[in-house]
Amino acid sequence: MQNANCLYNSGKSSIFRFQSIGDLADISEAISSFKDAVDLTTQEHDGLPRLLSDLGKALTARFKLTGDANDILEAISHARRAVQLTPDGHTDLPGFLTNLGLSLMHHFENTGDLSDISEAISVQRRAISLIPDDHRDKPTLQDNLGNSLKRLFQRTNQLNDISDAVHAHQEAVRLSEKYGYPDSSRFSKNMLDALQLCFEHSQELASIQVATISFRRFSTSQLGSPSKELRLNAKKWASFAKKVDSVELLQAWSNALRIASQVAGLEHTIQKRYTYLLDISELSVSAAAAALELGRPHLALEWLEQGRCLVWSQLNKFRTPLDDLQTCNPALADEFLKVSKALEYAGSRSEPAAFPEEITTIQTPPRDEATSHVELAKQCDKLIERIRSIRGFESFFLPSTCSDLMRGLPERGLVVIINIHQDRSDALLLMLGHKIPIHVPLPDFSYEKADNFRISLHTYLRHIGVRDRGSESDHKDRGMRPAVHSEAKSVIKDVLSQLWKFLVKPILDKLELALPLAEKLRIWWCLTGPLAFLPVHAAGIHDDGHSTTLSDFAISSYIPSVSALIERVKRPREVDVSNTGLVMISQPDTPGQRPIPGASTEVQAIGRLLNTYNVRHLCLERKVATVEEGTKQMDAYSCIHFACHANQDTTEALKSAFHLYDGPLELSTIIKQNLARADLAFLAACQTSTGDEKLSEEAVHLAAGMLAAGYRGVVATINAKGHRLSSDGAAHALHYATNEIRKEFGDTDEGLLAWVPYVHYGL
């Protein structure tokens, strides 16, 4: 038996190597060692069942890799023999039964033979009956039984099978909670999956109520990380709550948004927060759609603000002036300011290279850096609690209420939020003097339409080569475009007319606007979903001589969130003669990029115009336009003009950048600036307001980044009127400029392409 023991230990070592590396050779070596050990062990030896069971496990593992049916059949044979040789009452019997059950399950999944799964369920139930409730393996055995019963239900469609599965999973959860075992969140997920299947099959009210109670319980528990808790439970709770009552539904969505804010916690870097938000960025849109379905526009507004642009909102809150707190408790204000700045800096650091999800958890930043970041987040939370304990500061750092938002709006104009969801589309109109938003349902618009428009326009622009500045088709005169192919001519006009008919006109009708207007309305558009990638400001019927467009009625700007606009309304523009002026960064021939022939001509023309009005300015061009110098001059001048290449990084949003002489000026660098006196940014570069399609609710683009850095407005044209350059009137200037282009070129496709891509962000 000594040789058999050596062979067995050798096999176990090979198993450990296989579990670490996953090399097929290791599992094959383990199987060979186990087989030799079995051959050297007599039928009567009490170690034979263990050898047989481990041999069966190894064969099952190799089957999962290779799919060789002989392996799984042999595994079942050895596992069954191990059970047969083990007397009742033996402590190893439950484990041997479990191994047999799992092998039978794998064979069932390969062949679909119901006899396999029936036997698997039978031996799993027997294993469960042989161990006490406080045994550490019992929750796992109950969970395995539930999974087997779910698979049986998926074949038989028998209600009793899925009901038994639910019961098994409920037992797994109950035992894991009662005795404090790990894996509670995994057991919860499997139970909730079974509950969902049970409801979908029975459609019984009792099933819905049980499912809803369970989803509520686990969504509000502290089991597992917030991100996992959210993915597993919160959204499903909302989907079931919709079938129960409105109160339950509103509680579900409120909870989901609470967890979303925890997912993007301050203890993480900004890039990691964006990564965590990938799966849940649409939550606020779904919650708002539910609120509007129930006639709660105030809740829809609050939830959209709470759940969208989470990362930008965090930055804005840290940069909010603490004047009131400074007056009340200067020491506490200074301490919070110090910690918030340190936390903001820590959040802006880079993450290590990405790894597969199962490995990512162990890939951490250097210990002192990561630990310091977490400690700063905890310290910040404690400071916020202290501040909230002061009379008058109870809502410090809490999400804005509807009344807060409505009170902070600009005196003139309105904000229009468009919520696009798979179930419904709606507009919320926000105007100063109103207590709640005006709700405008958009029954003829849809998420599908918006996404189709986005795809059509994207394809069209790619087809005619206008999405990349400096491309081979880019002419020296950037206003002139190559001829548009006739077969594509209808695309842009069709998209703009559809946006007018189904989206914009119903809103203008609600406002009872009619031409001619004494004064054009100012509208700030806040868009969600695929609509965030469409030129709503250009919506209209664009036919020469018979045009009706949004620009006839209104001057349009865009905002990433309502709070971003309100912050600029509350913060008066600081005039500092030493800072007022324009820095221009021009890169006509950036190393590694295609030339931009018109960049030098562009900044020279602007310079001549600024000289006419005695406006202070500086031009950084070619070798002088470095990342360091550009960053430095952003603080020295209130306005900036980029005439260079830019790119939107869809894999790592904060690496989106302007390409300067010695490298990229990244979004991560820009948002660290906190430019208190910044005024206007003009981005004459491609992809500067193109967001990440996977994070459409986070406004992850360079234009939003410039707002986060402190610029009051971001615009794609220049206004040098008057003796001091500022963002005041920038939206009006852009509106005027585009109208002049329309007069010159008409509503041809070439004319539209000369102005439609340019937008204004901010105040």
N, C-alpha and C positions, 0 to 999 in steps of 0.2 A: 504493500500500500504506500510505502515511502516514495517509490517512483511515481505513483499516481498523484500523490500530494505535490511533488515537484512540478509535474505537468500541469496540475490544476493552478498552482501559483503562477506558473509561466503564462498560462492562459489569462489569468486575471490581470497580469501586467500588460499583456497585449490589449486587453479591453480598456485599461486606463489610457494607454497611448491612443487607441482608436477614439475614445471620448474626447481627448484633447485635440487631436489632429484631424480625425475623420478619414484616415487612410484605409482603403479597402484591404490592403495587405495585412494590416494589424488585426482586423476582425477575422480574416481568413486564417491567420496564424493562431488566434485564440480558439477558433473552432477546431482546428487540427489538434491543438494541445488538449482540449476538453475531450475530444473523441478518443484520443490515445489513453487519457486517464480513465474514461468509462470502460474501455476494453480491458484495463488492468484491475478493475474493481469487481469484486464478486457480487452476485445478486443479493447476498445476505448482508453486505456491508452497509452500515447505517449512513455512510456518506454518499452512497450512490444516488439517492433522490436529488441531493443538492447539485451533484455533477450534471445529472440529466436536465434539471431545470435551468441551470446556467448555460448548458449547451443549447437548449431551446431558445433562450433569450438571445444568444449570440447569432444563431441562425436567423431569428426574426430580424435582428438588426441588419444582417447582410441582405436579407430579402428586401428590406426597405430601401437599400441602396441599389440593388441589381434587378429586383423584380423577378428573380428566378423562383418559379413555382415550386421546384423541388426543395428549396430551402425552407419555405414556410410549411410544406407538408411534413418534412422531417422535424421541424421545430415542434409542430403539434404532437407528433408521435412521441418525442422525448418528453415534452411537458406533461402529456397524458400519463406516461409511464411513471414519471416522478410522483404524480398525484396518487396513482394506484399503489405505489410502494410505501406511501406514508400513512401511518395509522391515524385514526381520528384522535384529536386531542394533542397532536404534535404541534409545537409552536411554529414549525416551518410550513405547515399545510396551507394556511391562508395565502402566503406568498407564492407557493407553487400553483395554487388555484388561480391567483391573479395573473401569473405568467401565462398559464394555459388560456385564460380568457382573452388576453391581449393577442396571443398568436391566432386564436380562432377569429377574432375581429379583423385582423389583417387579411386572413384568408377569405373572409366574407367580402371585404372591400375589393378583393381581387377577382372573386368569382361570382358574387351575388347569391351564393347558396344560403338560403334561410336557415338550414340546419346548423350552419356554423354559428350564426349570431344567436340562435336560440340556445345552443349549448354554451356559448360565451356568457350569456345572461344568467344561465343556470349556475355555472361555476362561480361567477362573480357574486351572486346572491349567497351561495354557500360560504364563500370566503368571508363575506360581511357577517354572517351569522356566527362565525367562529371566534370573533374578536370582540372585546368589550368596547364601550363607547369612548373610553379615554385612551385607547390605543392610538399612537401617533399616525398610523396609516389609515385609520378608518375613514376620515373625510375624503382621502384620495380614492379609496375603494368605492365609496358612495358616488363620487364624481365620475369614476370610470363606468359604473353601472348606469348612471344617467346618460352618459354619452352613447353607450351601447343601445339603450332603449330609444334614444332619439334617432339613431341610425335605423333601428327596426321600424319605427314609425314612418320614416321617410320612404320605406319600402311598402309597408302594409297600409298606411293611412288610417290606422285604428286608433281611436281616441284614447282607449285605455293604455296604449303603449306610451303615448306622450304624457298622459297623466302620471303614469308610473315614473317616467323620466323626471318630471317636475318634482315629484316627491323625493326621489333619490338625490337630486341636486339640492333641494331644500335641507335635507338631512346633512349633506356635506357642509353647507353653509352654517347650519345650526351647531354642528359639532366643532367646526373650526373656530367659531366665535366663542363657544362655551369653554373650550379648553385652550384657547389662545394659540392655535396652530397657524403657521404661515399659509400663504396662498389663498387667503380669504377672497381677495379680489378676483382671482381666477375662477374660484368656485362660484362667486356671484355672477360673473359673466355667463358661465355655462347655464346657471339656473335661469337667468333672464332670457337667454336664447331659447330655452325650453318653454318658458312661459309665453314667449312671443309665438312660437309654433303652435302651442296649445290654443291660444286665443284665435290665431288665424284659421285654425281648423274648426273650432267650435262656434266662434262668434257669439258666445254666451256672455251675458252681462257679468255673471259671477267670475268668469275667466278674466274679463277686462279689469274688474275691481281688484282681484288678487294680483294681477300683473302690475296694475298701477300702484298699489300699496307697496309691492316689492321694489319697483323702480324708485319710488319716492324714498323708501327707506335706505336703499344703497346709494342713491344719488346724494343724499344728505349726510351719509356716514363719512368717517375719516379714514376708511380703509383704502390703502393704495395711494399712489401719487395723484394729484389733481388731474393731470392730463389723462391718465389711464381711467380714473373714475369718470371723467367727462365722456371719453370715447365709449366706455362700456355702458354707462347708465343714463346720463342726463338727457341726451337727445331722445333715447327710447322712452324715457318717462314722459317727455312732452308728446311724443306720438301717440302714446296710450291715453294720456290725460285728455287729449282732444276728444276722445270718445266718451269721457266720463262727464266732466262739467267744466265751466269756464274758470272757476276758482282754482281747480286742480291744474288746469292748463297754464294759468298765469304764474302759479307757484313753480311749476316745472321750468318754465323759461327763465324766470327770475333766478332760480338756482343754477341753471346752465350758464348764465352770464356771470354769476358770481364765481363759478369755477373757472371760466375762461380767463378772468382777471388773475386768478391764482396761477394758471398755466404760464402766463407771461409775467411771472413774478420778477421783482427787482433784483433777486439774488442771481439771476441769469444774465449773461451778456445779451446785448440787443440782438445779435445774430441768432443766438439760441432761442430767444423769445419768438422770433419770426419762424424758426423751424418748428417750434411747438404749436404755433398758430396755424400751420398749414392745414391741419385736419379740421379746424374749428372756426376758420375766419368767416364762414357764412352764418354763424349762429345768430348774430344780432339781426341779420336780415330775416331769418326764419322767425325769430321772436317778434319782430316788428310786424311781420305779416299776420301772425296770430293775434296780436293786439289790435290791429286794424280790422280783422275779421270780427272781433268782438266790440268794435266801436270805441276803442281806447286810443285815440291818436296821441294823447299826452304820454302814455306808456311807450308807444312806438318810438316817439322822439327820444325819450330817456334811454331806452334800450339800444337804439342805434348809436347814440353818443357814448353809452357805456361800453359797447362791444366792438365798435369800429375804431380804427386808427389807435389801437391800444398803446403802441410803443410811442407814437408821436405825442399822445395825450400825457404819458408819463413824463416825457421830456418837458412839455409845456408846463406841467404842474411844478416841476422842480425849478423852473425859471420864472414862475409867477412872483412878482414883487411881494415882499413880506412887510409892507409898510405898517399895516395895522398891528401885526404881531410885534414888530420892532418897537412900536410905541408902548404896547402893553407889557411885553417881556423881552427886552432886547437881548438878554443872555441866551434865552431859549431860541430866539430867532437866529442869532449868530451860530449857535450850535447846529441847528437844523440846516442852515445854509452851508456850513462846512461839510456836514455828513452828506447832504444831497449832491454837492459838487463832487465829492470823492466817489459816491455811488454812481453818478453819471459817467465819470471817467472810467471806473471799473467796468461798467456795462458796455463801453465802447471798444474794449480790447477784443482782439481777434480770437476766434475759436481754433482749436487744433483741427487738422484735416479730418474730414468726415470718414466714418467707418460704418459697417453694417450695423443695423439697429441693435442686434443682440450683443455687439461688442462696444457700442458707443458708451454704455453706462460706465465702463471702466476707463474710458479715455478722458481724463480730466486735465484741466490746466495745472500748472505747477501748484503744489499744495499751498504754499504761503499766499499765492495770488488768489486762488479759488476760495480758500478759507477766509481770507480778508474780505472778499466780496460778499460772502454769506453773512459774516459778522456785521458788515456795514448795513446790509438789508435788515437784519434783526435790530440793529441800533436805530435805524430809520423808523421802523415800525413802532418802537418804544417812544421815540420822540413824537411821532404823530399822535399816539395815545395821550401823551402829556399835553400836547397842544389842544386836542379835542376836549380835554377836561376843563379848559378855560372857558368861562362864559363868553358866548359870542363866536366861539371857534368850533362848535360841536360838529359842523359839517366839513371841517378842514380835510382836504384830500379825498373826500367822498365824491361819487359821481354826481354831476349836476342834475338838479330837478328840472322839470318842465318850466316851472315859474322862473327859475334862475336863468335858463336859456332864453326864454321869451323877453325877459327884462333887459338882457344884454345886447339885443339886436341893434343894428345900425338904425339911425333915425329915419332914413329914407331907403326905399327899396324893400326887397324881400328875399328870403332864403327859400329855395325850392329843393326839398329832398325827394329823390325818386327812389322808392324801395322796390327792387325787382326780385321776385321770388318765383319758384316753380309753380306755386299755387295761385298767386295773384300779383298784380302790379298796382302801386298807389303813389300818389304825390302828397307831400305834406308842405303846406305853404305857411311860412313863419313871417309874421309882420309885427313890428313894435306896436303896442297898444292892444294886442289880442292876448288873451290868457292862455289859450291852447292853439295848436296848429289847426289850420283849415285842411280837412281831409278831402282829397280829390281822387276817387277810384279811377283806375285806367283799365277798364274791362277789355279794351281792344288791343292792349299792349301786353307783351308777355316776355318771360325770360328767354324762351326759345327764339322769339323774334329778335330780341336784342343780341343774342349770341350769333344768330345767322347774319345779322347786319355786321357784327364785328368781324366775322370770318370773311364775309364778302368784301368788306372794305380793306381788310388786311391783305387779302389775295390780290385785289385790284391794285393797291399801291405797290405791292411787290412786283406785279406784272409790268407796271409802267416805270418802275425803278425810281421812286421818289422817297423811299423811306430811309435812305442812307446818304447823309451829306458827304460829299467827296467821292461819290460813286462815279463810274465811268460816264454816266449820263448827266452828271452835274455840270452845268454850264457856268461860265465865268459870271454871268449875270444870274444870281440865284433865283430871281423872280421868274426867269424864263424856264419852261419845262419842255422836254422833248414832246413831240406830237403824240397824242393819245390814240391808241389803236381803236379803230371804229367799233370793233366787236365788244370793247369794254366800256364804251362811252356812257352807257346808261347806268352804270353801277353807282357812281357817287351821287348822281342826281336822284336815283331811286331811293337810296338809303336816306338822304336828307329829306326827301318828300314823305317817306314813311314815318320818320321821326317827327315831322311836323304834324302829319295827319293823326297819328295815334298817341302821341306823347305830348307835344308842346301845345297844339291848338286847344285841346280840352282844358289845359291849365289857363291859357289866356282867356278862354270862354268863361271859366269860373270867375276870373277877375273882372269880367265884363269890359275888356279893353276893345276899343275900336279906333281905327284910323280916321282922320289924322289925330295924333296925340300932341298936346301942348308941350309935353316933355317926356322923353323916353324913360321907361322904367329901368331901374337897376335891379338885376337879378343875380344872386349868387347860387350857383348850381352845386348841389352835393349829391353825387351819383353813386349807385351801388352796382355790384355784379358786373356783367359784361357791358352795361351801359357806361361804366367808367372809362371805357376805351373808345367811345363814340363822340363825334363832334356835335353835341346837342346845340351848342351856340350857333351853329350854321344851319340848323333845321329850317326847312322851308321849301316852297315850290320855286325852283330856280329855272325859269324860262324867260328868255330875253323878251322884254316888253310886257310880260304877264307874271312877274315875280311877286310872291308874298312870303316873307321870311321873318324869322324871330327878330332879326336885327332891325326890322322896321318898327318894332314895338319896344325893344329892350336892349340895354347894354349888359352883356353877360360876363361873368367871372366864374371861376371854379374855386371850391374850398374842399379840403380833405374831410373836414368836420365842422360842425357849427361852433364848437368850442374854439377852434383855430381862428375863426373870424371874430368871435367875441373878445378873445385875448387882444386882438389888434384894435378893436373898438375901445377897449378899456385903457389901452396903453397909448397915450398921445405921442405923436411923432416928436422925437427930440431933435431940435435944430442945433447943430454944432458946426460953426463956420470952419473949424479946423478939420472936420471930418467930411463935410459936404463935398460931393464930387463923384466922378466916375473913373473907375479903373477898367481898362479894356484888356482882355487877354486874347491874343490872336495867335493861332497856329496854322498858317497856310500849308506847311509841309512838315507835320509831326513825324518824327522817326518811327518807322514801322506802320504808318497809316497812309492812305491815299491822299494826294494833294487836295487842298481846297483853294482853288485859284482866286475866288472872290473874297477871301477873308481879309487880306490886307487892304483891298479897295474899300471894303465895308468899314473898317475902323478908321481909315484915313478920312473918309467922308464924314463920319461921326465927329472926328476930331476937328475938322474944319467948321462944322456947325457949332460945336461947343465953344470954339474960339470966338465965333461971332457974338455969343452971349456971355463971354467971359466966365465960362464954367470951368472950374478946376478939374483937370483930368490927367490921367497917366495911361500910356499904352505899353503893355508888356508883350513883346513879340519874339517868336522863334527862341533863341537860346536864353533870352532873358526871362521868358515865361516858364519858370520852373514851379514845381509844387510848393517849395518853401517860400518863394517870392510871391506867388499867387495867394497863398494862405495869409501871408503877412499883410498884403495890400487889401485884402478883404476887410481887415480891421481898420485900415487907414482911410478908406473911402466908403461913403454911404451907399454907393451904387456900383454894380459890377456888370460887365458885358462879356460874355464868353462867345468867341468866334472860333470854334474848334470842333474836333470830333468828340463825341460822347457815346457812352454805351450803357445799356440796361442789362445788368447781370441777373439772369433769371434763376441761377443756382445759388448765388449768395448776394442777396439784395444790397447789402452795405458796400459791396465792391463795385456797384454802379459808379461811373466816374466820367470826369472830363479828362481828355488826353492832352497833357501838357508836354513840354519839351523833354523832360527827364523822367516822365512816368505819369501814371494816372492820379488825378486829384479825386480821391474816392469819397463817396457819400459818408462813410464812417468818419473821415477827417472833417468834412464840412459841418456835420451836426455837432462836433465838439466845440465849435467856435463860440456859440452864444454871443452873437454880435448885437449888443444892446442898442447901437445907433444905426444898424443896417436899415436900408430903405427899399431900394429897388434892385432886382436882379433881372437881367435880360439874357436869356439863354438861346443864342443863335446856334444851336447844335441839335443834332438828331437825337431822338429817344429821350428827351429831357422830361417829358410828362407822360411817358409810357410806363405804366405800372406793371407789376408782376401778375400774370393772369391767375396764378395759384393763390395770390394774396390780394385780391381785388379790393377787399375791405380795409386794407392797411395803407393804401396810397404810398407804396414803396417805390418812389421815383425821385429824380433829382430836383424837380420843381418843389415837391413837398419837403425834400431835404433842405432846400434853401429857406423855406418858411420856418422849418424847425430850427435852423441856424440863427434866425432872428429877422430875416427880411420881411418887411411888411407886405410886399407884393412881388410877384414874379411874372414877367411879361415877355412876349416874344417880339416886341418892337420898342422903339425908343421915343421918348418925348423930351425934347430939349427946349421946350417953350418956356420963356421967362429966364430970370437971372439965377435961379437956384434950381438945381436938378433934384427931383423928388419923385416919389411914387404917387403923389396926389394927381389924380386925373389920368393915370396910366391906362386904366380900362377904357376911359373915354377916348384917349389917343389911339388906342388899338382899334376901337370901334370906328373912329373917323378914318383911320388908315385903310381898313378893310373896305369901307364904303367907297373910298377913292379908287381902290383897285377894281372894285365891281363896276364903277363907272367907266374905267378905262378898258377893261377886258370883257365886260359883260358877264353873263351867267353861263359861259362856256365851261367845259370841263377844265381847260387850261386856266381860265380865270379863277374857278373855284379852288384849284390846286395851289394857286398863288397865295390864298389867305386862309382857307379852312384849317390847315394844320396848326395855326398859331392861336394860342389861348392865353388868358390872363388868370393868375392865381392870387388869392389873397384880397386884401382890402382895396 
